[in-house]
Amino acid sequence: GGVRTTYLRVVGMEKESSTADSARFSPAEEEAFRRLSRRPDVYEILQRSVAPAIQGSYTVDLKKAILCLLMGGSRKRLPDGMRLRGDINVLLLGDPSTAKSQ
């Protein structure tokens, strides 16, 4: 193995439907997202937001992997036109009392 550089690229956000329950962001929130996206430490900020009550050096890579699963995945389009995010599957193995179920 060699040295690897972490790379995170956010392509954009797409509105899925025009129903009243869809996400709506204020101009201030959109600007906050833009500012966050320009920060060089955005990956670490997002990683720390995953299960913040669970801490420890052993959790950093796990949280980054979970973050990638949450942000990634391939889309599925059902025959009726409904769009879904692909399934998220993860298997966490470890000693008892290491917060695997959190």
trRosetta pair geometry for C-beta under 8 A, 3 or more apart (Angstrom, degrees):
i j d omega theta_ij theta_ji phi_ij phi_ji
1 4 7.7 -50 -180 -29 102 106
6 43 5.9 165 139 133 133 172
6 64 7.8 -78 -131 -159 134 143
8 42 6.6 -138 87 90 137 106
8 43 4.6 161 -6 -82 146 108
10 37 5.7 -96 47 -129 137 116
10 71 7.9 -82 -103 -167 87 131
15 18 7.4 58 148 -77 123 61
15 22 6.5 64 -159 164 91 145
16 22 6.6 -169 58 -127 84 121
16 83 5.9 -137 -146 63 110 124
17 22 5.2 -168 72 -72 83 130
18 22 6.9 -68 -126 5 12 147
19 22 5.4 121 64 -25 71 97
25 29 4.2 -126 -169 90 95 125
25 30 5.1 119 121 -57 124 81
25 33 7.3 -6 -172 -14 158 134
26 29 4.7 97 51 6 76 101
26 30 7.1 -138 94 -4 41 86
27 30 5.6 -53 -146 36 34 113
27 31 6.4 35 154 -19 66 104
28 31 5.7 -54 -150 36 31 111
28 32 6.5 35 149 -22 64 104
29 32 5.4 -51 -149 33 35 114
29 33 6.6 39 151 -20 65 100
30 33 5.6 -50 -153 33 34 113
30 34 6.6 36 149 -19 64 103
31 34 5.5 -50 -149 35 36 114
31 35 6.4 38 152 -19 67 102
32 35 5.7 -50 -147 36 32 111
32 36 6.3 34 153 -19 64 106
33 36 5.7 -56 -148 38 30 112
33 37 6.3 32 154 -23 65 107
34 37 5.7 -55 -148 33 30 112
34 38 6.7 24 155 -17 63 107
35 38 6.0 -63 -154 35 31 108
35 39 7.1 43 149 -37 63 98
36 39 5.8 -45 -158 9 38 116
36 42 5.8 105 162 -119 75 107
36 45 7.0 -129 -154 92 102 153
37 42 6.3 40 -125 -104 29 158
38 42 7.9 123 54 -51 21 127
39 42 4.8 130 73 -57 93 83
39 45 6.9 41 94 -8 143 142
41 44 4.6 -44 -176 42 89 116
41 45 5.8 98 122 -28 86 94
42 45 5.5 -54 -145 36 34 114
42 46 6.2 29 159 -14 67 107
43 46 6.1 -59 -149 40 27 106
43 47 6.1 29 152 -22 63 111
43 64 7.2 32 171 -127 102 104
43 67 7.9 131 -160 115 70 153
44 47 5.4 -53 -142 37 32 115
44 48 6.3 32 158 -20 65 104
45 48 6.0 -58 -152 35 27 108
45 49 6.8 26 150 -22 61 107
46 49 5.6 -56 -153 31 36 114
46 50 7.3 41 151 -27 64 95
46 67 5.5 111 130 -147 108 140
47 50 6.1 -49 -162 18 38 111
47 60 6.8 41 159 -157 136 67
47 63 4.8 103 -169 117 82 113
47 64 5.0 -13 -114 -79 124 72
47 67 5.6 -86 -94 -26 64 153
48 52 6.4 45 161 -107 70 92
48 63 7.6 70 -76 142 25 154
49 52 6.4 -27 -137 -57 31 106
50 63 4.3 159 75 -156 127 98
50 66 5.5 142 -168 88 151 123
50 67 5.5 -116 -45 -64 141 93
50 70 7.8 -174 -101 0 120 146
51 54 4.4 -3 142 27 116 113
51 59 7.7 -114 89 -173 119 134
51 63 6.7 -134 46 -107 99 107
51 99 7.5 139 167 157 143 130
51 102 5.6 103 -139 126 133 111
52 55 7.8 14 176 -65 48 90
53 102 7.4 -120 77 -176 106 146
54 59 5.7 168 130 -122 99 156
54 99 4.5 162 -124 149 126 162
54 102 5.5 153 -54 88 134 149
55 59 6.5 -139 -158 33 19 145
56 59 4.9 96 64 -6 81 105
57 60 6.3 -28 -166 -7 45 113
58 61 7.9 -59 -177 33 41 94
58 62 7.3 31 140 -6 67 120
58 98 7.6 -54 101 -160 141 118
59 62 5.2 -69 -154 48 49 115
59 63 5.5 48 153 -25 85 107
59 99 7.7 -6 -96 74 124 131
60 63 6.1 -60 -149 35 24 107
60 64 6.5 22 154 -17 62 108
61 64 5.6 -52 -146 37 35 113
61 65 6.4 37 154 -21 66 104
62 65 5.8 -56 -151 35 31 111
62 66 6.4 28 153 -16 65 106
62 92 7.0 55 -144 -119 126 115
63 66 5.7 -52 -146 39 34 111
63 67 6.2 40 152 -23 65 105
64 67 5.5 -51 -147 35 31 116
64 68 6.5 33 153 -19 63 102
65 68 5.8 -53 -151 35 32 111
65 69 6.5 33 150 -18 64 104
65 90 7.3 129 129 -126 113 129
66 69 5.5 -53 -150 36 35 113
66 70 6.3 34 152 -19 67 105
66 90 6.7 -5 -98 -79 79 170
67 70 5.7 -55 -147 36 31 110
67 71 6.2 14 160 -5 66 111
68 71 6.1 -64 -140 47 28 100
68 72 5.4 8 167 -5 68 123
69 72 6.2 -64 -125 48 21 98
69 73 6.9 59 -172 -52 55 98
69 88 4.8 96 163 -144 113 108
69 90 6.2 -64 -71 -55 170 121
70 88 6.9 21 -81 -107 49 150
73 85 5.0 61 103 175 141 93
73 86 3.8 -166 -179 53 97 98
73 87 7.4 179 -141 55 121 26
73 88 6.4 -66 -81 -73 131 79
74 86 4.3 59 56 -43 61 143
75 83 5.9 -15 -171 -168 115 102
75 84 7.1 145 -161 78 64 43
75 85 6.4 -53 -106 -113 61 42
75 86 6.6 -95 -67 -34 14 85
76 83 7.1 151 80 -158 50 52
76 84 4.6 -18 62 65 101 94
76 85 7.6 28 17 112 86 7
76 86 5.9 119 -28 -86 98 64
77 81 7.0 -24 -173 -147 96 30
77 82 7.4 159 -155 82 53 41
77 83 5.4 -23 -101 -101 72 73
77 84 7.9 177 -81 23 27 70
78 81 6.9 -31 75 39 78 21
78 82 4.5 3 39 58 121 90
78 83 7.6 -146 10 -74 80 26
78 84 6.8 58 -31 -4 102 109
85 88 7.9 10 123 -38 113 95
92 100 4.4 178 110 -148 125 99
93 100 7.7 35 -103 -118 7 143
94 98 4.3 -84 128 68 133 149
94 100 5.5 175 45 -67 111 119
95 98 5.2 97 66 -27 75 125
99 102 4.4 -27 -173 11 90 126
